[in-house]
Amino acid sequence: MKVFALGGYGKVGFPAIKLLAQSDLVTEIAVVGRSLEHAEKAARETGEKAIAVHADGTDEQKLTLPLAGYDIIMNAAANEVVLPAIRAAITTGTHYCDVAWGNAVEQALQLASEAETAGITAIVANGVSPCISNLMGVYVARQLEEVEQLQLGRADIYSFQSGRELTPRQWLKDPKESLAALHEFSPFIAWMLQRLQENGSRNVRVYHDGQWVEMDPIKSGLDVPLAQGGTTTSYPYFSGDDYWGALPRDLSTVSPVEISFSPFPPQLHDLLREHALRVLEENTDPDTAINSFYDTVDSDPHRWLTLPDDFVPIPKMWVRAVGRKEGRAARCSCWFTASMWNVGGYFLTSVALAVAVRKILRGEIQERGVMTAETAFEPLSFFNESVAVLPEPPPDRRLIGESFEWLE
């Protein structure tokens, strides 16, 4: 079967096409983009199944002609390509999947009836967040009879330019190397502080001592799961609305909340949180805060960047459902297993996108129209296949660990 890979030479698209080329199901992959030179390079590196195609994904009319004969569009390009690509898929009767997020997802869902009439399956938002995070939300919600709240916690920091990330497992122990790495991620930290200034912090409803209470997790801390069992209180440096659309909004009685922690050594995390609190309380601005943060670390990297011997990291990503089961308050949590922390977020998005393509091509999804990943895929099946396609699958072959707790 033939795959039309928009953005197939990018940070997400290129690993995805290389994974798909290994499947006997896929006979041809068109690497498509505005740069023919980049497309040709990616096609050569992918192998004999790949060809290069020059096309502008934002132009629906120019997409329809080269689409002839392809079974699916895999869109790994930017959000601006989503609507033109889905409309081209509808016109040509081609299945579709992408890595959309935010408002682009809502706009795509407006084309559901047209896609259904055309007889195509179009699954939007396949990646770490949404998709894997949403499927984790579905999984924990199913363990309860009534879900009052969904929480998403992250302990990683990205470089949008390089695609690299820092996670609790990947943090370096050499202070000089750690300092160099830390500076690479300054744009992401500055962006998060800017969001905090613009949007403020959002209180979280927490079930405590037999009742729900409102609290600010940045100031009060939050009970989070540990991969080795049990929980700990951790203090995020950001808490706000679900920016990425990373949890389903229809599974709980209140809106989900997204909470961002850092993967830093405890003393460095406390320093970042201190600056976040100053921004939140309007005692400083994000630019001043980020400059002060780095000046402090630069002055004594050994103090701020050395991991203590008793360092216990929280998971790279976790999802929790809090609600009721059998008339009792309860919560279910799941998290990336420690062996998954070394799999980069960009690459895991490539994996999720490739798995979505494979499932559509195998005919596993009978529904037609535009839909989100959590409505199309069964969580555990998707998790298991995601782990299976990794070049180096973890020894336990598991993407998530889980726990269930009674709260009363």
C-alpha positions in Angstrom: 0.0 0.0 0.0 1.2 3.5 -0.8 1.7 6.4 1.7 1.8 10.1 0.8 4.0 11.6 3.5 3.5 15.4 3.8 6.5 16.8 5.7 8.2 13.4 5.4 11.7 14.9 5.8 11.0 16.8 9.1 11.8 16.0 12.7 8.6 13.9 13.0 8.0 12.9 9.4 11.4 11.4 8.6 11.6 8.9 11.5 8.0 8.0 10.8 8.6 7.1 7.1 11.7 5.1 8.1 9.5 3.1 10.5 6.9 2.6 7.8 9.4 1.5 5.2 10.2 -1.5 7.4 6.6 -2.8 7.2 5.7 -5.3 4.5 2.3 -3.6 4.4 3.9 -0.5 2.8 5.1 -0.7 -0.8 5.7 3.0 -1.6 6.3 6.2 0.3 6.1 9.6 -1.3 8.2 12.0 0.6 6.4 15.3 0.0 7.2 18.9 0.8 8.1 22.3 -0.6 11.8 21.5 -0.7 12.5 18.9 -3.4 16.1 18.8 -2.3 15.2 17.8 1.3 12.6 15.3 0.0 15.1 13.6 -2.3 17.7 13.4 0.5 15.1 11.8 2.8 14.0 9.4 0.1 17.5 8.2 -0.6 18.1 7.6 3.1 14.8 5.8 3.5 15.5 3.3 0.7 14.0 1.8 -2.4 10.4 2.2 -1.3 10.7 6.0 -1.1 10.3 8.6 -3.8 10.5 12.4 -3.6 7.5 14.6 -4.6 7.5 18.4 -4.7 4.2 19.9 -3.4 2.9 22.7 -1.2 0.8 21.2 1.5 -1.1 24.5 2.1 -2.5 24.4 -1.5 -5.4 21.9 -1.6 -5.7 22.1 -5.4 -2.0 21.3 -6.0 -2.2 18.3 -3.6 -5.1 16.5 -5.4 -3.3 15.6 -8.6 -0.2 13.9 -7.1 -2.4 12.1 -4.6 -3.9 9.8 -7.2 -3.2 6.1 -6.4 -2.2 6.6 -2.8 -4.0 4.9 0.0 -3.3 7.4 2.8 -2.0 10.9 3.5 0.4 10.9 6.5 0.6 14.6 7.4 3.6 15.3 9.6 3.7 19.0 8.7 2.5 22.1 10.5 -1.0 22.9 11.6 -1.5 25.2 8.6 -1.4 22.1 6.4 -4.2 20.2 8.2 -7.3 21.7 6.6 -6.0 21.8 3.0 -4.7 18.2 3.3 -7.9 16.8 4.7 -9.9 18.6 2.0 -7.6 17.0 -0.6 -8.1 13.6 1.0 -11.9 14.1 0.9 -11.7 15.1 -2.8 -9.5 12.1 -3.8 -11.1 9.5 -1.4 -7.8 9.0 0.4 -7.5 8.1 4.1 -5.7 10.5 6.3 -3.8 11.0 9.6 -1.7 13.8 11.2 -0.1 15.3 14.3 -2.4 18.3 14.7 -2.9 19.9 18.0 -4.9 22.8 19.6 -7.4 24.7 17.5 -6.5 22.8 14.3 -8.1 19.7 15.8 -11.4 21.4 16.4 -11.3 22.9 12.9 -10.6 19.5 11.3 -13.5 17.9 13.2 -15.9 20.3 11.4 -15.2 18.3 8.2 -16.4 15.0 9.7 -19.6 14.7 7.6 -17.8 15.5 4.4 -15.2 12.8 5.1 -17.8 10.3 6.0 -19.6 10.9 2.7 -16.3 10.5 0.9 -15.9 7.1 2.7 -12.5 8.0 4.2 -11.1 7.6 7.7 -9.3 10.8 8.9 -7.7 10.5 12.3 -6.2 13.8 13.7 -3.8 14.5 16.5 -1.5 11.4 16.5 1.5 12.0 18.7 2.7 12.1 22.3 0.2 14.9 23.1 -2.5 14.4 21.9 -3.0 10.7 21.1 -0.8 8.8 23.6 -1.7 11.2 26.4 -5.3 11.1 25.4 -5.3 7.3 25.3 -3.7 7.2 28.7 -6.6 9.4 29.8 -9.1 7.0 28.3 -7.4 4.1 30.0 -7.4 5.5 33.5 -11.0 6.8 33.1 -12.2 3.3 32.3 -11.0 2.1 35.7 -13.5 4.3 37.5 -17.3 4.5 37.2 -17.4 8.3 37.5 -14.5 10.6 36.7 -14.4 14.0 38.4 -11.0 15.1 37.3 -8.2 14.2 34.8 -4.7 15.4 35.4 -1.7 15.3 33.1 1.8 15.7 34.5 5.0 16.2 32.5 8.6 16.3 33.7 10.5 17.1 30.6 11.8 20.2 28.8 12.1 20.4 25.0 14.2 22.2 22.4 11.7 23.0 19.6 14.5 23.6 17.2 16.6 20.4 17.7 13.9 18.1 18.9 16.0 17.2 21.9 14.7 17.1 25.4 15.7 16.8 29.0 13.9 14.2 31.1 14.4 12.9 34.7 16.4 9.9 33.4 18.5 11.8 30.8 19.8 14.5 33.1 23.6 14.7 33.0 25.8 14.2 36.1 28.7 16.3 34.9 27.9 20.0 35.9 29.8 21.4 32.9 28.0 19.3 30.4 24.7 19.9 32.2 25.3 23.6 32.1 25.8 23.5 28.3 22.6 21.4 27.9 20.6 23.7 30.2 21.4 26.7 28.0 20.1 24.9 24.9 16.6 24.7 26.5 16.3 28.4 27.5 13.8 29.2 24.7 11.4 26.6 26.1 11.7 27.7 29.7 11.2 31.4 28.6 8.1 30.4 26.6 6.6 28.6 29.6 7.2 31.6 31.9 5.6 33.8 29.2 2.5 31.6 29.2 2.4 31.7 33.0 2.5 35.5 32.9 -0.3 35.7 30.2 -2.6 33.0 31.6 -1.8 32.8 35.3 -2.1 29.6 37.2 -5.2 27.4 37.5 -6.3 26.0 40.8 -6.7 22.2 40.9 -9.5 20.4 42.7 -7.7 17.8 44.9 -9.4 15.1 47.0 -7.9 15.5 50.4 -9.1 14.1 53.8 -12.4 13.0 52.4 -13.3 16.1 50.5 -12.5 18.1 47.4 -10.5 21.3 48.0 -9.2 24.0 45.6 -5.5 24.7 45.6 -2.7 26.1 43.5 -0.3 23.3 42.8 2.6 25.7 42.2 2.3 27.1 45.7 1.0 24.0 47.5 2.5 21.1 45.6 0.7 18.1 44.2 0.7 14.4 45.0 2.2 12.6 42.0 2.9 8.9 41.3 6.4 7.4 41.4 7.4 4.7 38.9 8.8 2.5 41.7 5.5 2.7 43.6 3.9 5.1 46.0 3.6 8.8 45.6 5.5 12.0 46.5 4.6 15.7 46.8 6.1 17.7 44.0 5.9 21.3 43.0 5.3 22.2 39.4 6.6 25.4 37.8 3.6 25.7 35.5 -0.1 24.8 35.9 -2.8 26.0 33.5 -5.3 25.1 30.9 -4.7 22.1 28.7 -2.7 23.9 26.0 -2.0 21.0 23.7 -5.5 19.4 23.9 -3.6 16.5 25.5 -6.5 15.0 27.5 -10.1 14.3 26.4 -12.5 16.9 27.8 -15.6 14.7 27.8 -14.4 12.1 30.3 -14.6 14.1 33.5 -17.1 16.4 35.2 -14.5 19.3 35.2 -12.0 20.3 32.6 -8.6 18.5 32.6 -5.6 20.2 33.9 -2.0 20.1 32.6 0.8 20.4 35.1 4.5 20.9 34.1 7.3 19.9 36.3 11.0 20.1 35.5 13.4 17.2 35.3 16.1 19.1 37.1 18.0 18.2 40.3 15.8 19.3 43.3 17.8 22.5 44.1 17.6 23.6 40.5 13.9 22.8 40.2 13.3 24.9 43.4 15.2 27.8 41.8 13.1 27.6 38.6 9.9 27.4 40.7 10.9 30.4 42.7 11.3 32.5 39.6 7.9 31.1 38.3 6.2 32.3 41.5 7.7 35.7 41.1 6.3 35.9 37.5 3.0 34.6 38.7 2.8 37.2 41.5 3.8 39.9 39.1 7.0 40.7 40.9 9.1 40.3 37.8 8.6 39.7 34.0 9.6 36.5 32.1 12.7 38.0 30.5 14.1 39.2 33.8 13.3 35.9 35.5 15.0 33.8 32.8 18.1 36.0 32.9 18.3 35.8 36.7 17.8 32.1 36.6 20.7 31.5 34.2 22.9 34.0 35.9 22.5 32.2 39.2 23.2 28.8 37.7 26.2 30.1 35.7 27.8 31.5 38.9 28.0 28.1 40.6 27.1 25.2 38.3 28.4 22.5 40.7 25.9 23.6 43.4 22.9 23.8 41.1 23.5 21.0 38.7 24.8 18.1 40.8 22.3 15.3 41.3 22.0 14.3 45.0 22.6 10.6 45.8 19.0 10.2 47.0 17.4 11.8 43.8 14.1 10.1 43.0 12.7 11.3 39.7 9.0 11.5 39.0 7.8 10.0 35.7 8.5 11.7 32.4 4.7 11.8 31.8 1.8 10.6 33.9 -2.0 10.8 33.7 -4.4 10.4 36.6 -8.2 10.0 36.9 -9.9 10.9 40.2 -13.5 10.0 40.9 -15.6 7.2 42.3 -16.0 3.4 42.0 -18.4 1.2 43.9 -19.6 4.3 45.8 -16.1 5.1 47.1 -13.6 7.8 46.2 -10.7 6.4 44.1 -8.0 7.3 41.7 -6.1 5.5 38.9 -2.8 6.6 37.6 -0.6 5.5 34.7 2.8 6.7 33.6 5.5 6.1 31.1 7.7 3.2 32.4 11.3 4.2 33.2 12.6 2.4 30.1 10.4 4.8 28.0 12.0 7.9 29.4 14.9 7.6 27.0 12.7 7.6 24.0 12.6 11.2 22.8 9.2 13.0 22.6 9.6 13.9 19.0 10.6 10.3 18.1 7.7 8.9 20.1 5.4 11.2 18.1 6.9 9.7 15.0 6.2 6.3 16.4 2.5 7.1 17.2 2.0 8.5 13.7 3.5 5.4 12.1 1.3 3.2 14.2 -1.8 5.1 13.3 -0.9 4.8 9.6 -0.4 1.0 10.0 -3.7 0.5 11.8 -5.6 2.5 9.1 -4.0 0.6 6.3 -4.7 -2.8 7.9 -8.4 -1.8 7.9 -8.7 -1.9 11.7 -10.7 1.3 11.8 -14.1 0.8 10.2 -15.5 4.2 11.1 -15.5 6.9 8.4 -15.2 10.6 9.0 -12.8 12.8 10.9 -12.1 11.7 14.5 -9.5 12.0 17.2 -7.1 9.2 18.1 -8.8 8.4 21.4 -12.1 7.7 19.7 -10.5 5.5 17.1 -7.9 3.4 18.9 -8.0 1.0 21.9 -5.4 2.2 24.4 -3.6 -1.0 25.2 -3.4 -2.2 21.6 -2.0 1.1 20.5 0.5 1.1 23.4 1.7 -2.4 22.6 2.2 -1.7 19.0 4.0 1.6 19.7 6.5 -0.3 21.9 6.8 -3.1 19.3 7.9 -0.8 16.5 10.7 0.9 18.5 14.2 0.1 17.1 15.2 -1.0 20.6 12.0 -2.1 22.5 12.3 -2.0 26.3 12.9 -5.3 28.0 9.5 -5.4 29.6 7.7 -4.4 26.3 5.5 -2.0 28.3 4.8 1.6 27.6 2.9 2.4 30.8 2.9 1.3 34.5 -0.2 1.9 36.6 -1.7 2.0 40.1 -5.1 2.1 41.6 -5.9 3.6 45.0 -8.9 3.9 47.3 -9.1 7.4 48.8 -11.6 6.6 51.6 
